[in-house]
Amino acid sequence: MYLSKGIKQILFLLSFGIVYFGLSSCGAYRFSQVSIPAEIKTINIHFIENKASYVNAQLSPNLTDRLKQRINNQTRLTQTNSDNAHYDVQGYVSRYDITTSGVSNQQSTTNRISITVHVTLRDQLNNKDPQEFDVTRNYDFGATVSQQTAEAQLLDTMVRDLADDIFNRLFSNW
């Protein structure tokens, strides 16, 4: 079968695009396997407070909402505000620091936002001991960018990453 040069190029680009987008979607650390005992039906996700010495006012409400959305979309659990939910999830931002992470010629070149969220999961149905864990993420930005600009630019990424990490620790047994 004879294909013109133009058609070959189109097929090559189409094939390359399919492979590229297929592989690039594998880069996110998301797991589709959710491990929740069958008897667990409800979950109460409390507001994730910001108890860090520095408070990014948008982080806590956005993180709480994103985690709730992720649980709603990817589990069979029913969210409730009841104190007798089967799973009770509480958390707080314990650390939010901005530091210099790169120096060249005695000048700051890169700054870093470091965030730690402490999470407690209580299985109230089975009266198990609470599981506690920390999730930490770092975000670098150029030293020429103001702190406020960097926080605004990175907020969606920070919220997505932290919610994904919390979700995976809660439900993926890793």
GIPE-V916784 format. One record per helix or strand of 2 or more residues. SS is the DSSP state (~ for helix, > for strand). FROM is the first residue (numbers start at 0). LEN is the number of residues. Records with the same first field share a line. If there is no record, write none. Layout:
SS: FROM-LEN / FROM-LEN
//
This chain:
~: 4-23 / 58-16 / 146-25
>: 41-4 / 48-2 / 77-2 / 86-18 / 106-17 / 130-12
//
